[in-house]
Amino acid sequence: MKRTPHTAAVLTLGAVLIAGTAACSTDSAAEPDKIGVVEKLPADPNEAKSKENAKEFRSWVEAHGTAQEKEAVGRVQRIIGEWNEKTGNAYLSTDIEGGKTQVEDPQAAATAIVKAFGEWKDSDQGYASVYDVFGNAMITNHKF
């Protein structure tokens, strides 16, 4: 049986570690990937406005949504982004996977949120993405 020399093993391990750290980024800004998916919640340039957007959305769903939508949309904390009647991107920050009560089915809650958002903001080219309490994407680029 032939053994790999210790030096070669150390050099190989060093190369793997260097390649792994080169792939990491210290940039904290959320950037879309090649297909336009933003995996981390973007920075909130106007927290007061994003909280107001969420409040308006929750109020609309309370008046027009289903019971499942009302429960799920109650988790929306902020809505970041720019959109109008025809186009734009909305990033919905929630307390899913956190908050005072546990969400039984987080993915179903996220789905109910984007469905309600689509009903609230009818658009031809808009997209909504839902993020959990840690800022991780749960649903991305749901057309509304």
C-alpha positions in Angstrom: 0.0 0.0 0.0 1.4 3.4 -1.0 1.0 6.3 1.4 0.6 10.0 0.6 3.4 12.0 2.0 2.4 14.3 4.8 3.5 17.4 3.0 1.3 16.7 0.0 -1.7 16.1 2.2 -1.1 19.4 4.0 -0.8 21.3 0.7 -4.0 19.7 -0.6 -5.9 20.7 2.5 -4.5 24.2 2.3 -5.6 24.6 -1.3 -9.1 23.4 -0.4 -9.3 25.9 2.4 -8.1 28.8 0.3 -10.6 27.9 -2.5 -13.4 27.8 0.0 -12.6 31.1 1.6 -12.2 32.8 -1.8 -15.8 31.9 -2.6 -17.0 33.7 0.6 -17.9 37.3 0.4 -17.8 40.0 3.1 -20.3 42.1 1.2 -23.5 42.2 3.2 -25.7 43.8 0.5 -28.2 41.4 -1.0 -27.5 40.8 -4.7 -29.7 38.8 -7.1 -28.1 35.7 -8.5 -28.0 34.9 -12.2 -31.7 34.3 -12.4 -32.7 37.3 -10.2 -33.2 35.5 -6.9 -32.3 37.5 -3.8 -31.5 34.9 -1.2 -31.1 37.3 1.7 -33.5 40.1 2.7 -32.2 43.4 1.1 -31.3 46.3 3.3 -34.2 48.5 4.4 -33.5 52.1 3.2 -36.7 53.5 4.9 -37.9 51.4 7.8 -40.8 53.7 8.6 -42.1 53.3 5.1 -41.6 49.5 5.0 -43.5 49.2 8.3 -46.3 51.4 7.0 -46.5 49.2 3.8 -46.8 46.1 6.0 -49.5 47.8 8.1 -51.6 48.7 5.0 -51.2 45.1 3.7 -52.3 43.6 7.0 -55.3 45.9 7.1 -56.3 45.0 3.6 -56.0 41.3 4.2 -58.0 41.6 7.5 -60.8 43.1 5.4 -60.6 40.9 2.3 -58.4 37.8 3.0 -59.2 34.2 3.9 -58.7 32.9 7.5 -55.4 31.3 6.4 -54.2 34.5 4.8 -55.1 36.6 7.8 -53.1 34.3 10.1 -50.1 34.3 7.8 -50.1 38.0 7.0 -50.1 38.8 10.7 -46.5 37.7 10.5 -45.4 40.3 8.0 -43.3 43.0 9.7 -42.0 45.1 6.8 -42.4 45.3 3.0 -39.3 46.6 1.3 -39.0 47.5 -2.4 -40.6 49.6 -5.1 -43.6 48.6 -7.0 -46.6 50.1 -8.6 -49.7 48.8 -10.4 -47.6 47.3 -13.3 -44.1 46.3 -12.2 -41.6 46.0 -9.3 -40.3 43.8 -6.6 -41.5 43.5 -3.1 -39.5 41.9 -0.3 -41.7 40.8 2.6 -39.9 40.5 6.0 -41.7 38.2 8.5 -41.2 36.8 11.9 -41.7 33.2 10.6 -39.3 30.8 12.5 -39.3 33.3 15.3 -41.8 35.5 17.1 -43.9 34.6 20.1 -45.7 31.7 18.6 -44.3 29.0 16.4 -45.7 28.6 12.8 -46.9 25.1 12.3 -46.2 25.0 8.5 -43.8 27.9 7.6 -43.8 27.1 3.9 -47.7 27.2 3.8 -47.6 30.5 5.7 -45.1 32.0 3.2 -47.3 30.7 0.3 -50.4 32.3 1.8 -48.5 35.6 2.2 -47.5 35.8 -1.5 -50.9 34.8 -2.6 -52.5 37.5 -0.5 -49.9 40.0 -1.7 -50.9 39.1 -5.3 -54.5 39.8 -4.5 -53.7 43.1 -2.9 -51.3 44.4 -5.6 -52.6 43.1 -8.9 -49.8 43.6 -11.4 -48.6 42.4 -14.8 -44.9 42.2 -14.0 -44.4 42.4 -10.3 -42.6 39.9 -8.0 -42.8 39.2 -4.3 -40.4 37.3 -2.1 -40.9 36.2 1.5 -38.2 36.1 4.1 -38.1 34.5 7.5 -37.0 36.2 10.8 -33.4 35.6 9.9 -33.6 37.2 6.5 -33.4 34.0 4.6 -35.6 33.5 1.5 -38.6 31.2 1.8 -40.3 32.1 -1.5 -38.6 34.1 -4.2 -39.9 35.9 -7.3 -43.6 34.9 -6.9 -45.4 36.8 -9.7 -48.2 39.0 -8.5 
